[in-house]
Amino acid sequence: MTKAALRKAYKLKRNNLSIEDIDNLSIAIANKLLQLPIWDKSFYHIYLTIEEQKEVNTDFILNILSGKDKNIVISKSDFKTGLMHNFLLTDNTVIKKNALNIPEPIDGIPIQNNVIDVVFIPLLAFDKQGHRVGYGKGFYDRFLASCKADVIKVGLSFFDVAPLIEDVLETDIALDYCVTPEQIFSF
């Protein structure tokens, strides 16, 4: 299937989830994440959930990261340049939703991309090769291309593996893992 077709189909699937479904599935994903060999790292980049898009609720993962005393990195999207600027999440970080309802830090302690060890990635669908379908703006592909070569890329999905993504680009960066409520996919 094409990215456009998958994007449409998986947005519809997500829209059919209730708030209770989202929380239960998100907790299951967070618990599955504990089985990954990623917890000896220092800097973890995570997205803040866009509730209006019915994304995986990352609050549960944030609790795990805090409990493990990890450095948590969040980003602010620059729609003029298509880049993400990363900041350390601290007790003093002020979060505000942008025009697209994306929760973002107002400012904070900048973090360079080359220190990030693990990235938790939002997505709509993924295939057996570890390719993913996001919202189509390329923010994560540009961001991941600027990270160190061994950064661990972890997709989070409510749903099982999708049909093969037919229109993968050279600039698309594949995942290392994708975690669903039922299983871990390793690529």
Backbone bond lengths (Angstrom), bond angles and torsions (degrees), N, CA, C in turn:
res aa  C-N    CA-C-N  psi(-1)  N-CA   C-N-CA  omega(-1)  CA-C   N-CA-C  phi
1 M - - - 1.460 - - 1.529 110.27 -
2 T 1.296 116.33 156.24 1.456 120.60 177.10 1.521 109.95 -80.96
3 K 1.316 115.53 161.73 1.463 120.16 176.95 1.529 110.47 -59.35
4 A 1.315 116.68 -42.10 1.475 120.29 -178.61 1.527 110.93 -61.17
5 A 1.333 116.94 -43.88 1.467 120.92 -179.98 1.524 110.80 -66.56
6 L 1.331 116.72 -42.21 1.462 120.61 178.26 1.532 111.04 -65.96
7 R 1.315 115.92 -41.12 1.473 120.82 179.43 1.535 109.85 -57.89
8 K 1.318 115.21 -46.35 1.467 120.18 -179.30 1.535 111.05 -64.80
9 A 1.317 116.75 -46.91 1.465 121.47 -177.21 1.530 111.92 -64.63
10 Y 1.321 116.63 -41.97 1.466 119.29 -175.32 1.530 112.53 -80.64
11 K 1.304 117.61 -26.08 1.474 119.13 171.31 1.524 109.31 -64.29
12 L 1.328 116.08 -41.18 1.469 120.89 178.61 1.533 110.43 -63.75
13 K 1.333 116.59 -43.71 1.466 120.43 178.33 1.533 110.78 -60.23
14 R 1.334 116.60 -42.60 1.464 120.05 179.80 1.519 111.29 -66.95
15 N 1.329 116.91 -38.75 1.466 120.40 -179.58 1.526 111.94 -62.80
16 N 1.334 117.43 -24.05 1.457 120.99 179.43 1.526 113.45 -81.18
17 L 1.336 117.51 -4.39 1.457 121.24 179.33 1.530 110.34 -83.29
18 S 1.319 115.96 139.86 1.471 120.59 175.06 1.535 108.68 -84.17
19 I 1.317 116.91 167.53 1.465 121.80 177.00 1.535 109.10 -60.30
20 E 1.322 116.56 -39.90 1.469 120.60 178.82 1.531 110.57 -64.42
21 D 1.336 117.26 -42.25 1.471 121.41 176.16 1.529 110.39 -58.02
22 I 1.319 115.51 -47.37 1.467 120.58 -177.63 1.521 110.69 -59.81
23 D 1.334 117.25 -45.89 1.462 119.95 179.61 1.527 111.68 -63.90
24 N 1.334 117.40 -45.83 1.471 120.65 -179.48 1.527 111.83 -63.25
25 L 1.321 116.60 -44.39 1.464 120.66 179.11 1.531 111.21 -67.11
26 S 1.327 116.87 -37.93 1.470 121.65 179.35 1.526 111.10 -65.96
27 I 1.325 117.58 -39.46 1.473 121.26 176.61 1.533 109.67 -63.89
28 A 1.332 116.58 -42.57 1.465 120.68 178.84 1.534 110.84 -61.63
29 I 1.329 117.10 -40.55 1.466 121.37 177.84 1.527 110.10 -64.37
30 A 1.320 117.55 -45.92 1.472 121.39 179.36 1.530 110.41 -59.34
31 N 1.323 117.38 -41.99 1.467 120.69 178.79 1.523 111.73 -65.85
32 K 1.335 117.41 -38.97 1.476 121.51 177.41 1.536 110.55 -63.99
33 L 1.328 116.09 -36.83 1.468 120.21 -179.41 1.527 112.17 -57.28
34 L 1.326 116.24 -30.70 1.467 120.54 -178.65 1.528 111.93 -62.98
35 Q 1.334 117.64 -18.28 1.466 122.07 179.41 1.531 112.84 -83.28
36 L 1.336 117.27 -11.76 1.471 120.30 -178.47 1.531 110.74 -77.43
37 P 1.339 116.98 149.44 1.470 121.09 178.43 1.536 111.64 -85.72
38 I 1.331 115.52 58.11 1.472 119.56 -174.33 1.530 112.70 -123.80
39 W 1.314 117.60 1.58 1.464 119.46 -167.38 1.522 114.89 -88.81
40 D 1.335 117.49 5.64 1.466 120.51 177.42 1.532 111.75 -98.58
41 K 1.311 117.11 11.34 1.463 122.37 -178.60 1.532 110.82 -92.29
42 S 1.338 116.85 177.13 1.470 120.96 -176.90 1.518 114.39 -110.34
43 F 1.349 117.15 -47.16 1.469 121.07 -173.41 1.532 110.92 -109.91
44 Y 1.338 115.15 120.37 1.456 122.80 -176.96 1.523 109.58 -119.81
45 H 1.331 115.55 119.02 1.465 121.03 177.35 1.518 108.14 -91.55
46 I 1.317 116.58 131.59 1.454 120.75 -179.93 1.518 109.42 -139.56
47 Y 1.315 115.68 145.87 1.457 119.74 176.22 1.522 109.26 -86.88
48 L 1.303 116.09 151.55 1.462 121.59 173.41 1.522 106.89 -93.78
49 T 1.304 116.29 133.01 1.460 123.47 -171.42 1.521 113.54 -61.37
50 I 1.326 115.38 131.67 1.466 121.40 169.98 1.525 105.28 -90.50
51 E 1.318 116.30 98.33 1.472 120.67 -175.93 1.523 112.06 -58.98
52 E 1.324 116.73 -36.95 1.466 121.26 -178.29 1.531 112.14 -64.31
53 Q 1.331 116.69 -23.49 1.474 121.20 178.36 1.533 111.88 -93.59
54 K 1.326 115.58 1.08 1.475 121.83 -179.11 1.529 111.32 55.19
55 E 1.318 115.63 46.54 1.460 121.82 177.59 1.530 110.73 -77.63
56 V 1.333 115.42 164.59 1.456 120.94 172.39 1.529 107.51 -55.56
57 N 1.331 115.87 130.37 1.460 121.14 -179.71 1.530 108.70 -76.83
58 T 1.320 116.68 110.49 1.461 121.33 -175.89 1.533 112.95 -85.42
59 D 1.329 118.36 0.33 1.471 120.20 177.87 1.525 111.04 -56.47
60 F 1.322 117.40 -37.63 1.467 121.54 -178.68 1.534 110.79 -66.93
61 I 1.327 116.68 -37.47 1.464 121.56 177.84 1.527 109.46 -71.44
62 L 1.321 116.48 -38.96 1.467 120.06 176.60 1.527 110.46 -59.20
63 N 1.325 117.61 -39.28 1.464 121.24 177.26 1.523 111.62 -63.32
64 I 1.335 116.71 -40.75 1.465 120.58 177.41 1.528 109.97 -62.69
65 L 1.331 116.17 -47.32 1.462 120.59 -178.68 1.526 110.92 -61.70
66 S 1.313 116.68 -43.15 1.475 120.59 178.42 1.527 110.33 -63.29
67 G 1.336 116.16 -43.98 1.461 120.57 179.72 1.514 113.00 -62.67
68 K 1.333 116.88 -28.60 1.457 122.01 178.67 1.535 111.09 -92.52
69 D 1.329 116.48 4.40 1.464 123.29 177.04 1.539 112.48 57.52
70 K 1.338 115.04 44.44 1.465 120.82 179.53 1.526 110.57 -92.15
71 N 1.327 115.54 157.78 1.465 121.19 172.72 1.524 107.25 -79.64
72 I 1.330 116.02 120.11 1.461 121.67 -177.12 1.523 108.65 -103.77
73 V 1.325 115.40 127.57 1.460 122.04 -177.53 1.529 108.47 -114.94
74 I 1.324 115.80 131.14 1.469 121.49 176.06 1.522 108.09 -124.93
75 S 1.313 117.16 163.22 1.459 118.97 -174.14 1.514 113.42 -125.87
76 K 1.308 111.90 163.26 1.457 123.01 175.48 1.527 106.01 -123.02
77 S 1.326 117.02 127.68 1.466 121.41 -176.98 1.524 110.96 -86.40
78 D 1.317 115.02 134.64 1.457 121.17 175.35 1.532 106.70 -107.87
79 F 1.323 116.20 104.21 1.465 120.28 -174.43 1.528 112.95 -75.67
80 K 1.331 117.40 -12.38 1.475 119.72 175.68 1.526 110.27 -77.29
81 T 1.336 116.31 -40.36 1.468 120.07 -176.74 1.531 112.39 -100.31
82 G 1.336 117.38 -17.17 1.459 120.99 -176.32 1.515 112.94 76.97
83 L 1.345 116.11 17.19 1.465 120.74 -178.13 1.520 110.80 -107.96
84 M 1.333 114.89 159.31 1.454 121.69 174.44 1.522 108.43 -110.22
85 H 1.331 116.35 131.31 1.467 122.06 176.72 1.516 106.93 -103.71
86 N 1.332 116.03 129.21 1.458 121.05 -170.17 1.522 112.06 -105.62
87 F 1.344 113.61 143.12 1.458 121.61 -177.71 1.516 109.85 -136.49
88 L 1.332 115.29 148.43 1.455 121.51 174.95 1.522 108.48 -72.51
89 L 1.328 116.57 132.21 1.460 121.08 176.77 1.519 108.07 -84.25
90 T 1.319 116.54 119.25 1.459 121.84 179.22 1.529 108.79 -126.13
91 D 1.317 115.92 175.83 1.468 120.48 176.86 1.521 111.78 -62.24
92 N 1.344 116.60 -22.65 1.467 121.16 -177.20 1.527 113.32 -95.09
93 T 1.321 117.71 -1.95 1.461 120.78 -177.79 1.528 110.07 -68.01
94 V 1.336 115.00 126.71 1.467 120.60 176.83 1.528 107.50 -96.49
95 I 1.339 115.66 125.45 1.467 122.28 -179.29 1.522 108.56 -107.18
96 K 1.344 115.39 134.77 1.460 120.79 177.15 1.524 108.24 -139.70
97 K 1.322 117.12 143.24 1.469 120.40 177.23 1.525 109.84 -77.18
98 N 1.348 115.37 137.38 1.463 119.22 176.27 1.535 109.16 -84.88
99 A 1.313 117.18 -171.97 1.477 122.05 -176.38 1.529 112.72 -62.24
100 L 1.339 117.59 -22.42 1.466 121.71 179.46 1.533 111.72 -99.58
101 N 1.319 116.16 16.12 1.476 123.14 -179.21 1.519 114.19 66.57
102 I 1.327 117.29 21.09 1.465 120.67 176.77 1.526 108.05 -84.94
103 P 1.341 118.60 119.60 1.463 119.81 176.03 1.528 109.60 -69.64
104 E 1.326 116.17 126.67 1.464 121.00 -176.29 1.525 110.66 -139.16
105 P 1.344 116.29 154.60 1.459 118.72 174.36 1.530 109.49 -72.69
106 I 1.318 116.50 142.97 1.463 120.52 175.41 1.532 109.00 -67.69
107 D 1.309 116.26 -45.33 1.462 123.93 176.43 1.519 106.70 -164.24
108 G 1.309 117.28 -163.53 1.455 119.53 178.89 1.506 111.78 148.40
109 I 1.317 115.28 -159.66 1.464 122.38 -178.58 1.528 107.66 -84.78
110 P 1.347 117.39 112.90 1.468 119.75 -178.56 1.531 111.62 -65.63
111 I 1.319 115.69 142.68 1.470 122.15 176.84 1.526 107.37 -122.78
112 Q 1.334 115.06 130.07 1.461 119.83 178.41 1.532 109.90 -75.80
113 N 1.317 115.99 144.47 1.469 121.35 -177.68 1.523 112.89 -60.23
114 N 1.333 117.28 -30.83 1.467 120.49 -174.73 1.524 114.34 -75.81
115 V 1.343 118.33 -1.07 1.470 119.67 175.93 1.531 111.32 -101.81
116 I 1.319 117.12 -9.64 1.462 121.08 -176.41 1.531 109.52 -74.51
117 D 1.339 115.52 131.21 1.463 121.53 -176.62 1.527 113.12 -97.61
118 V 1.329 116.82 -38.46 1.458 122.71 -175.47 1.527 108.45 -134.77
119 V 1.339 116.06 137.06 1.465 120.86 176.84 1.524 108.59 -124.01
120 F 1.333 116.07 123.39 1.457 121.89 172.27 1.527 107.07 -91.13
121 I 1.336 116.69 124.65 1.455 121.57 -167.20 1.526 111.42 -116.19
122 P 1.332 116.85 128.52 1.461 119.53 174.48 1.525 109.22 -74.73
123 L 1.323 115.94 151.23 1.457 119.07 177.57 1.515 109.05 -161.04
124 L 1.314 114.66 164.01 1.464 121.29 174.15 1.523 110.89 -97.97
125 A 1.331 116.92 -38.79 1.459 121.82 -178.73 1.525 108.80 -154.35
126 F 1.349 115.31 161.13 1.470 121.28 176.78 1.529 107.78 -147.53
127 D 1.346 115.57 157.05 1.465 119.31 179.68 1.531 110.70 -115.19
128 K 1.334 116.63 -178.74 1.471 121.85 -174.99 1.525 113.66 -68.81
129 Q 1.326 116.83 -12.56 1.464 120.51 177.88 1.536 111.25 -92.73
130 G 1.324 116.98 -2.54 1.462 119.89 -179.67 1.515 113.62 87.90
131 H 1.331 116.44 7.27 1.463 118.96 174.94 1.518 108.26 -78.28
132 R 1.318 116.63 151.89 1.461 119.39 -175.89 1.514 110.83 -131.57
133 V 1.308 114.48 159.43 1.458 122.13 173.37 1.524 106.32 -115.87
134 G 1.335 115.03 121.53 1.455 120.69 175.55 1.516 108.77 -107.92
135 Y 1.323 115.16 -146.80 1.470 119.42 -178.94 1.532 112.74 -85.58
136 G 1.334 117.18 -5.48 1.456 120.22 171.50 1.517 116.59 94.98
137 K 1.320 117.72 9.87 1.471 119.69 -179.57 1.530 112.75 -96.75
138 G 1.328 118.13 -12.83 1.462 121.60 176.11 1.522 115.47 80.32
139 F 1.325 118.46 8.69 1.464 120.74 -178.18 1.530 111.84 -56.64
140 Y 1.337 116.36 -48.40 1.464 118.92 -176.17 1.520 112.53 -70.00
141 D 1.322 118.81 -35.64 1.469 119.82 177.82 1.527 110.65 -64.32
142 R 1.323 117.58 -42.78 1.472 120.12 177.47 1.527 110.61 -64.66
143 F 1.330 115.94 -43.16 1.461 121.00 179.79 1.529 110.57 -62.05
144 L 1.330 117.47 -50.53 1.466 121.07 -177.89 1.524 111.98 -63.06
145 A 1.324 117.21 -33.49 1.471 121.08 178.05 1.520 111.38 -64.34
146 S 1.333 117.07 -23.55 1.468 120.31 -179.11 1.531 112.72 -96.93
147 C 1.321 116.93 -0.21 1.469 121.22 177.06 1.526 109.48 -85.54
148 K 1.337 116.42 169.35 1.463 119.55 177.55 1.531 109.91 -64.52
149 A 1.314 116.12 156.41 1.468 121.61 -172.77 1.529 112.99 -60.78
150 D 1.327 117.53 -31.63 1.470 120.01 -176.04 1.531 113.63 -98.33
151 V 1.337 117.10 17.79 1.464 119.04 176.75 1.532 108.37 -60.19
152 I 1.329 116.50 139.01 1.462 121.21 -178.51 1.523 108.42 -92.81
153 K 1.337 115.47 123.73 1.461 122.03 -174.50 1.533 109.58 -107.00
154 V 1.349 115.58 115.13 1.457 121.71 -174.52 1.522 109.60 -119.02
155 G 1.324 116.39 112.05 1.456 121.12 175.65 1.522 110.30 -83.09
156 L 1.323 116.17 150.88 1.457 122.43 178.52 1.520 107.87 -122.96
157 S 1.340 116.65 123.27 1.464 120.09 -175.81 1.520 111.75 -139.86
158 F 1.320 116.04 136.32 1.464 121.30 173.15 1.523 111.46 -70.09
159 F 1.341 116.54 -24.24 1.457 121.56 -168.13 1.522 112.43 -116.14
160 D 1.326 115.21 158.90 1.454 123.52 179.85 1.537 109.91 -68.21
161 V 1.310 115.26 173.40 1.464 122.27 -178.64 1.535 110.62 -55.33
162 A 1.322 116.25 142.08 1.464 123.53 -178.41 1.531 109.91 -95.93
163 P 1.336 116.25 169.66 1.468 118.76 172.79 1.534 110.44 -59.46
164 L 1.300 115.24 161.17 1.462 121.64 -179.96 1.529 110.95 -51.04
165 I 1.326 115.89 132.15 1.461 120.96 176.04 1.532 106.49 -81.82
166 E 1.323 115.81 117.31 1.465 120.99 -171.84 1.518 114.48 -80.59
167 D 1.328 117.19 -29.32 1.465 119.38 -171.81 1.531 112.65 -110.61
168 V 1.344 115.84 50.91 1.462 121.41 177.19 1.535 108.52 -71.23
169 L 1.328 115.55 136.81 1.458 121.44 178.94 1.523 110.68 -99.27
170 E 1.341 116.48 160.22 1.472 120.59 176.45 1.517 111.54 -60.37
171 T 1.319 116.79 -29.59 1.472 121.14 -177.66 1.530 112.86 -83.89
172 D 1.337 117.91 -6.88 1.462 121.43 177.96 1.528 109.14 -74.20
173 I 1.302 116.21 128.87 1.463 121.01 -178.79 1.526 108.82 -103.51
174 A 1.327 115.30 123.99 1.467 121.06 -177.06 1.527 111.39 -75.73
175 L 1.325 114.86 158.50 1.459 122.68 177.57 1.526 110.57 -80.32
176 D 1.325 115.88 158.62 1.463 121.00 169.30 1.529 109.54 -91.04
177 Y 1.337 114.99 -35.86 1.462 122.00 178.55 1.522 108.79 -140.83
178 C 1.323 115.74 155.24 1.458 120.42 164.86 1.523 106.33 -135.70
179 V 1.325 115.49 130.91 1.455 121.20 -176.62 1.522 108.98 -111.91
180 T 1.329 114.73 126.28 1.459 122.19 175.05 1.528 106.98 -113.15
181 P 1.313 118.76 173.48 1.461 119.48 177.92 1.533 112.98 -61.25
182 E 1.339 117.22 -26.50 1.465 120.84 -175.25 1.529 114.28 -99.00
183 Q 1.339 117.35 -30.04 1.465 117.28 -174.78 1.515 114.04 -156.49
184 I 1.328 113.14 169.34 1.459 121.79 176.53 1.531 107.33 -110.10
185 F 1.320 115.72 127.49 1.465 121.72 174.14 1.522 107.46 -101.88
186 S 1.322 115.95 132.24 1.475 121.95 179.10 1.521 107.58 -116.72
187 F 1.329 116.36 132.61 1.472 120.12 -176.24 1.522 111.06 -117.01
